[in-house]
Amino acid sequence: MAYGAHPAPGGTAWRVRAPLAQAVWLCLFAGAGETRHAMARDGDDWTLTLPGDHAGVRYGYRAAGEWAPERGLWFDPAKLLVDPHAVALDRRFAYDPALSTFGVDTAPLVPKAVVPGPLPLVPPAPPVFAPGGLIYEVNVRAFTMLHPDVPQHQRGTVAALAHPAMLAHLRKLGVDAVELMPIVAWVDERHLPPLGLRNAWGYNPVAFMALDPGLCPGGVAELRETVATLRAHGIGTILDLVFNHTGESDAAGPILSLRGLDNQAYAHDTQGQLINDTGCGNTLDFAQPHVRAMTLDALRHFVSHAGVDGFRFDLAPVLARGPGFAADAPIFAEIAADPLLADRVLIAEPWDIGPGGYQLGQFPAPWLEWNDRFRDDARRFWRGDGGLGQLATRLAGSADMFGPCDTAPCRSVNFLAAHDGFTLADCVAYAVKHNHANGEDNRDGHDDNHSWNNGVEGPSDDPAALARRQAALRALLGTLFASTGTIMLTAGDEFGRSQQGNNNAYAQDNALTWIDWERRDRDLEHFVAGLAAARATGDMARFPEDGQWLALDGAAMDAARWQDPATPGVAWQAPPDTRPGFRVSRSEGVSLG
């Protein structure tokens, strides 16, 4: 029997894993009332079948056992626990100190899972997106909150992405897939509520399959309908999912789900302390088959019931740790062997903060990987302290990381900016971060951003500084669209969105991160649309061997020219009928074609 809540002959069945618990209760809620039903042990699991159709009924679990946090045992029957396999919740999570306090009943504080009714299956179809296309990274709430054409009741939700105004913008840019920042249910980090802040990004999940009721109030049906609408317009959907840790955080964190049921799902050191390879307080242990199985269950759920094209995996080396990263880790073979998942788009963020955590280029084909070397080398070149040879390597698909891509599609995902870090416009307007709004005295966020302010820090009316910034933006964007591989553009960077120099705006669910559609730079937006149109004229996933590098005067490039910092630029001439060539000039920027 599958985990979670499911119809069963003559009734409804529940199954949950809690191998070290001494007793587990299914708790059903009707209004303010709670009814507890003792579950039966079945090996490492606990099961119960009740007569009747319980679709729509709210539920949770309680588990009893030893309370010894120093030994990884967090059993407290006072804690209501969310089903790790829940597919719907009745409300959003809200942090409260009582969630960490032994003996305090948390039923009034914790969202209840909802027993699902029949979930229609999406007919199997290959992904719309293919390597080499344009991925558009979207924070659903920030992207839609201020759009004047989206109805007020729909703003900030997944459904808003299917609005005609949103679709028109995506088509104008030639977007091949939207990559949705986390939309499953998450909880705020415990330091945020006292600061009057809340998590705006969603990288702190509790339930891996339950969509956040604030972002997706219509549940999986809303996601399925939006995915189908996007697909009808030739646009795929990629979900950014977090399987590396949960919002239960470190030893002082809340008891919400796994911690109270199966804390051994988290990685521990030889002294029994939580391993923190994520920087978020805990790390899921993918050396354990049941952790991998839970992950695959979540992936299958979103393919079979929503029809998504694929997934981006946050801090993806964690998936291949056992405890050290292994390129042949079991999770890769298990995904490849799964008939629902084998053809999905898989994108790794190829780093975490654990030992040997930087693994760019080490994931197996056909995984795509975020390429931060492209970001850094492109920024450094146009800032003036990067080499032409390094930039050419990035433009050609980063063969030093991924090998040649003259035949197979390049696995590099090239980007200039992402949700984490400066926006693209801020990258050329701020030399240093300005994160004071986050309440951490500007200590948070990266310090080495390869950014520059073009003579004036922050907003400026200086015509010369503004002209330099515009030229830099166009040069950077031209570099991105000329590059071999998949490219990623973060929503709003095509028209100069700013976060006022905040390079870690994860806690700013407000006008700082909400996209200002009325004041966007329409000239820059039109420029990007032109780049997209030029890129679409060929296969940008490959870099043919029979092209040639030329100096700007038309002569062949030689070692001396590559190494001379005074070389003004370079051109690449593509073979006929393959893909557009490009020209890089330090004084004129980048042109395709």
N, C-alpha and C positions, 0 to 999 in steps of 0.2 A: 504494500500500500504506500502510495506517495506521501510525502510530508505535507503538512498544512491541513486545511479543511477541504473535504471533497464529498460529493454525493456518494452514497453507498447503497446497496440493495435495502430498500425499506427505510433508509435514514440518511444520516450524515456522519462521516468518520473524520477523526482528527489523529494526527501522528506528529510527535515532536521528539527530538533527540535531547536527552538529559542523562548521560550514562552514570554520573556520580550522585544523582539525586536519590533521596530515600523515599520521596513521594512527590507526585505531580498532580495538580488539579486543573481541569478545564473550567474556566470561569465564564459563564454566560451573563450578559447584561441586558436588562430590559428597563428602560427609564433609569431611575436611580438604584434599582435593585440588582443584586448579584447572586447568582446561583452557582455553587461549586459542585463539580462532579469528579470523583476520584478516578484517575486513569490507571490502566494496567501496564505493568512493565513487560516489554518485549525486547529482550536483549538490552541494547543501549538506548532503546526508544521507549516511549510511552504512548499508548493508544486508547481510543474510546470511540464507540459508535453509539449514537443516540437515534431513536426512531423519529421519523418525520423530516420534513424539508426545513432546514434551518437557514436557507439563503437569506441574506440581509441581517442576520443576527450578529450582534457584536460580541466579541470574545477576547480572552487573554488566558495566560497560564500563571499559576503560582507553583513554586517548587520548594520543597523542604529538604534539608540536609545539614551538613556541617557548615558553620560560619567560621572560616579561618582564612581571611584575605591574604595573610602572609604566606599561605600555602596554596593560594589560588582557588579557594573555596568560598563562594559568595552566596550561599543559599539562605534566603530570607523569605518565608511565606508571606510577609507583609508586602513584598514587591510584586506588583502586577507586571507580567512580562509579555512583550510583543512576540508573536509567532515569527521566527526568522523566515518562514515561508509565506507570510501574509501577502496577499495581493491587493488589499485595499485597507485603508484606515479611515476612522470616522473623523479625525481632525489632525492638525499638525502637532508635532512635538514642541514642547516648551520646557526649557531648563528650569529646574527648581532644586535648591540644595537638599530638600527632603529625599530626592531620588537617590542620594548617596548615603542616607542615614539609616542604620539598621533599626528595624522594628517599626518604622513609620509606614503606614499603609499608603501606597501610591496609586491606588485605583482612581482617585479623583484627578490625578495628574497625568496619567499615561494614556495616549490614544488607544482605542480598542480596534483590533482587527475586525474585519467584516467578512462573514462567510460569503464567498462568491456565489452568484447564480451561474447559469450556463455561460461559458466564455466562448464565443464563436472563434473558430480557427480561421486564420487568414490563408487563402490558397497559396501554396508554394510558388514563389517567383524569384528569379535571380535578382541580385542587387541592381539598382539603377546606376549606382556609382561604380566607376572603374578607376584604377590607379592612373594618375596623370591629370585628373580633374581638379576642380576648385572646391575645397571644403570651406564652409563659412561657419565659424565658431559663434554660437549664439547663447547668451544668457537670456532665457525666455522672458523673464520678468523685466529686466533692464531694456531689452530690445523693443518691447511692445507697450510699456507703461505710458509713454508720452506721445504715441503716434496719433495725430489728430483724426485720422480716418477710421481707427479701430474703435468700436463702441466701448463705452466706459466699462460695462459689465464684463467685457471680454479681455480687457487689457491685463497684461501680466500672466496670461495663461497659455498653455500649449495650443488651445484652439485658435488663438489670435494669429498664430503662424500661418494658418490657412486662409486668412482674410485676403481678399483680392489686392489690397494695397501692399501687403507683405509679399505676396506672390509676385506682384509686378516689380518690386524692388529686387527680389532674388533673381528674376529672369533678366532684368536689365544688367546685372553683374555677371550673368552666365554661371551662376552657382550650380554645381553638380550635386552637392549634398550639404545639408545643414548638420552641424555637429552640436547637439544640445548639451550644454553644461548640465550637471546632475539634476534630474527631475524626480528622483526617488526621495522618500521621506528622510529628513535629517533633523538633527538637534543642534542648537547653538552651543558653541564652546562656553564653558562655565564662566569665563572671565568677561564675556560680552554683555550680559544683562546689566551688571552694575555700571557699565559704561554707557548704558542707553543705546547699545548697538545690537545688531543681529546678523547672523551669517547670511550673506547675499549670494553666495556661490554654490552651496550645497555639497561641498566636499567633506561632509561629516555624517555619513549615513547611519541609519539604524536598521531599517528594513530594506532589503536589496531588491524586492519585487514590487513593493507598494509605492505607487506614485504619490508624490507630495500633494495633499488635498488643496493646498493653496495654489500651486502651479498647474495642477491638472485635476480640477474639481470633478470632472466627468470620468475620472479613472482611466482604465485601459481602453475603454470605448472612445474617449476623447483623443487619446494618443493614436489609436488605430485609424480614426477618421482623418486626423491631421496628416498622418503618414500617407494615407491613401490619396489625399488631395495633393500633397507635394509630389507624390509619385506620378500622378496624372499629368503633372507639369514637367516631368523629367528630372525631378529633384529627389535625391535619396535622403534618408534620415539615419544618422549615426548617433548613438547614445553614449555620452561620456559617463562611465560607471566607475564606482570606487569600491574595489574589493580588497584593498590593502589594509584597511583598518575600519573601525566603527566609531561612532560617536560616544561610546562608553569610556573612551579616553584612558587615562592612567589609573593608578590605584585609588585616586580620590574622585574618580568620575562616577557618573550615574549608573545605576543598575536598571537596564531597560529591556534586555533581551538575552543575547548570548551569555553575558556575564552571569546572569542568574540561572541559566539553564545548562550551559556547557562552556565554562570559562577556558577549558583546555583547547578550544578552537583557536585561542590566541597563542602565539609563540612565546615561550618562556625560556629563560636561561637555566643553567644547572642549579642555581640557587632558588629557582621558582619565581623569579621576578620577570615582569613583562618586558619583552624585547621591543624596542622602539625604533625600528628601521624606517618608520614613516614620519617621525617628528610629531605625531598626533597622539602619542600615549600608549598605543598598542599596535600590534601587527598580526594579521590573520596568518595562520600556519598552513601554508599550502603543501607542506610535506604530508599532511593528513588527508586521506582520500575523501573523508566526509566534507571537508572544507571545499575541496575541488568540486565535489558533487553538488554542493549547495550553489556554487558559482555557476556551474553549467545549467542547473535548474533555472536560475535567473535569466541567463542568456536565452535559453530555449523559450522561456515565457514571453520575452519581448519579441522574438522572431515569430513564434507560432500565433500569438494573440494580438500583436501590433504590426507585424510585417516590416520591422526595421531592417535597414541594409547592413548594419554592423555596429561596432563598438570601439570606443577609445578607452583604454585602460589606464587609469591614473596610477602613478608610481608602479609601473608594470613589473619591474624586477621582483617585487614581492611575490608575484604569481609563480615565479620560478625559483624561489628560495626554499632550501630544505636542509640546513639554514642558508648556505651560500647560493648565489645565482648559478644556474646551470642551463645552458642553451638547449639541452635535451630533456628539460624537466617534464614530468608527466602531463602537465596541463596542456602543453602544446599538442601532443599526440592525441589527447582526449578530445580537444576541440576539433582537430583535423579529422577524427574518425566519426564525429557526430553528424548524422545526415542532415540535421537542421542547421548546423553551424559551419560546416566545412566550407561553404562558399561565401560566408559573410566577410565583410571588410573588417579587418582586425588592425588596430592602431595602438602601438605602445608609446607611452611616455617612458623612455628607456632609462630612467634613473630613480633612485630613492636615496636615503641618507645613510643606509646601512653599509657595512664593509663591502668594498667592491661594488658600490651601488651604481656607478656610471657605466651603462652597458650599451651605449649607442653603437649600432651596427651589429649587435650580437644576437638579436632575435631571429628566429628561423623564418625563411620565406614560407608563405607570402606575406607575413606580417609587415605592415608599414610602421615607420618610426618617426616620432617628432625629432627633427634635426636642429638642435640648438646651435650647432656649429655654423649652419647657414645663417641663422639670425645674427650671431656675434660677428662673423666675418663680413657680412654685408654692412652691418652698422659701422664697423671699424673702417672699412674701405671708404665709405662715404663721409665718415667723420674726418678722414685724412691720415689715419695711422695704421691702415691695413694694406696688405700687399695685393697687387693685381693677380698674381698666381693663385693665392688663396681664394679670391673671389671667383676666378675662372673654374677652379675645382668645384666650388659650390654650385655654380651655374650648370656645370656638366653632370651633376647628379651625385657629387661627393663619393667618387670611386674609392677614395682612401678609407671610407667607412663602410660602403656597401658593395664595393666591387664594380666593374664596368656594367653599364646598363644599355648596351647597344642592342641586345636581343630581348632579354627579359625586362619587364617594367622596373624602373627604379623604385626602391622601397623607401626613399627619403620623403618625408613630409616637410617641405620647406616653409618657413614662416618668419615673419619679421617681428611680430608681437602676438601675444596671446593674453588670455584673461589674467595670467599671473605676470606682473611686471608693468612697465610703462605702456600706455597706448602708443600707437605709432606716432601720432602728432606730438605727444609729450616727449617722445624719444629725441626729437629735434628742437625741443623748447625748454628742456630741463637738464642740467648737467648732474643734478643730485635729486634724490627722492624728497618728497614733502608729504610725509605720512602722519602728521600730527593729529589729523582727524580720527585716527585709529586708537588714540588714547594710550599709546605705548611710548611716548616721548621720542617718536621717530626712530625707534630702535628696530622695528620690524621691517621686513622687505629687503630685497637685495641692494647691496651698495655698489656693485660693479655692473653697470647697465650698458656700457658702451654707448652712452647717450651724450648729447651736447646741446648747448642752448643757442648757438648761432649768435652769440654776442650779448643777449639779454635773457636773464632767467625768468621764465614764466610768461604770462600775457604781456604783449608789447604792441605799441603803436608805431614802432620804428620801421619805416618802409624797407630799409636795407635788411634788417633782421627778418622781417616777414618774407621778403623775397628769397633770402637764403633758405628759410625753412620750407617754403613751397618747392624750391628746386630740390632740396634734399628729400622731401616726401616723394616727389615724382621719380627721383633717381632710385630710391629704395623700392617703390612699388614696381617700377619697370624691371628692377633686378628680380623681384619675386616672380612676376609673370613671364619673364624670359627663361626661368630656370627649369631644368629637367627634373621630373618627379611630380609628385602630388604637391599642390600648394594650398596653404591655409591662410585665410584672411579673417581676422576677428571683427565681428559686426561693429560698424561705425568707423573703423579705421579707413574705410574708403572715402569718408567725407570729413575726416579731421576731428573725430571726437576727442575730448580731453577729460582727464580726471584730476586736473590741476596739480599734476606732478605726483599723485599718489600711486605708488607702484605695488601696492598690496591692498587693494580696495575690497577685500573679501567681506568686510564687515560694514560696507556702505550701501545699504539698501535704501537709496535716496537719490536725489537729483545729481549727486556726484557721479553716479554710475549709470543712471537712466539716460538713454540716448535722446538727445535734443534734436528732434526731427525738423523743427522749424528753423533752426539756426545752422543747419549743416552746410558744408562747403560744396555747393552743387557743381562748381567747376571741377573740383578734384574728383567728385563722384563720376562726372562725365568722362574724365581722363581714365579712371579705372575701368569704366565700361568699355572704353576703346581698347585698353590693354586686353581685357577679357575676350573681346571679339577677335583681336589679332592672334591670341594664344589658341583660340578654338580652330584655327585653320590647319593644325597639324597634330601629330602624335607627340605630346610633350612628356610622355612617360619614358621615352627612350632617348639616348644620345648617340646617333649613328657614328660609327667609326670613320666613315668616309667623308665626314665634314672636315673643315679646316679652319684653324685659327689664323687670323690676319691682323696685321697692324692697321691702324686707322688710315695709313697712307696706301693700303692695299698690298704691301709686302708681307711675306710670310713671317710669322713670329719665330724668333730664335731665342736661345737661352739668354743671351745678353739683354734682349728687350724685356723678357719676362722678369729678369732680376733687377732691371734698372728702375728705381723708384720714380724716375722722371718720365717713364713711358706714359703717354697721356690716355691710353685706353686700348681696347682690343675689340675685334669683331669676330664673330663666328659665322661662317658660311655653311648653311645646311645643304645637304644633297637635295636635288629637285624633288618636289612632291612628297617630302617627308614631314617637315615641320618648319616654322619660321626661324630664320637666323636672328641674330641680334647684334647690336653695336653698343659698347660701353665706352663712354667718354667722360673723363673727370670733369670736364667743363660743360658738357651738354647733357649728361645723364645717360639714360638707356632708351634705345628704340628697338622695337621688334619689326621683323619683316625684311 
